[in-house]
Amino acid sequence: MDFLTNKYIVYFIVLLLISYSACVKPNLPKSVRKIFNNPVVRLIILALILVSNFKPEISVTLAMAFFITINCVNEQEITEAFTSRF
């Protein structure tokens, strides 16, 4: 477990886990999608990412989680709109 002391390896593992979790994402409830569609909530999250800029690993993790969540929300809404038509 010596390799876990190298911060670059730890960052790579964290990014890999976040990316993997995006592939295995569950369907978000409608209430969560409604929250993330609110522009005020998006601005608050982006402000948190900017404020945490003094720790780059936190900023990158928050940014990836935010963009993955926004992607999931948009993808689910497109899928629902498509399936409701047919």
Secondary structure, DSSP 8 states (H G I E B T S, - for coil): -GGGGSHHHHHHHHHHHHHHHHHT-----HHHHHHHT-HHHHHHHHHHHHHGGGSHHHHHHHHHHHHHHHHHHHHHHHHHHHHHH-
